[in-house]
Amino acid sequence: MADKSSPTPTPERAPAGGRGPVKARPAALVPPDAELVGRAAAGEQEAFEPLVRRYSDSIVRFVHHMVGDFQAAEDIAQEAFLKAFAHLGRLEQPERFSTWLYSIARHSCLDWIRARHAGPSVEDLGEAGAEFADLQSATPDAPAETGEMHTHIVEELKRLRADYREIMLLKHVHELSYKEIGEIVGLSPSAVGEKLSRVRQMLRSRLRRRLKP
């Protein structure tokens, strides 16, 4: 494990050394993940900072969806980055850094949830809106008001098993591919597709029953 007292880059708002944010740099000059991972693993700590800035917002958002506590989400996300930095040498395929990081964050979330006997939150799924258009279109007697339909969808998502909610979050909110989701949750891409299909069908059936006069 890395010594947390060392100058290990963390998902703070400002980079170390007083340098300007990476986003001010032309996009074409920003190194790809694999290059940054290789440099950081070789001892160049500064190379990890762009990775933190690149994924900090999405990891915090993912964790927040999972645990439902924004302050806890920031702490868990920072822990995930620290773990990733400490174990960069174990990453055999540096180009898959992002899915590996999501997997680390996911396990940290599950530890947090188990410790508190709580379930993942899906309140923010209502913001996904259009991503669930297939559920709405599959329910012909859905309310005319989109906002009302979103309310029904979120309520039904809350009733799903934790692993079903998680896979819906990864696909419809974080827009990951079946392959990426599979790497995070430990399933093959085809198994991810089958599971998503099963969850969507379940939600359609529940929504039809809910909206039946």
ABEGO torsion letter per residue (X at the ends): XBBAABABBBBBABBBGGBBBAAABBAAABBBAAAAAAAAAAGBAAAAAAAAAAAAAAAAAAAAAAAGBAAAAAAAAAAAAAAAAAAAAABABAAAAAAAAAAAAAAAAAAAAAAAGBBBBAAAAAAAGAAAAAAAAABAABBABAAAAAAAAAAAAAABBAAAAAAAAAAAAAGBBAAAAAAAAGBBAAAAAAAAAAAAAAAAAAAAAAABX
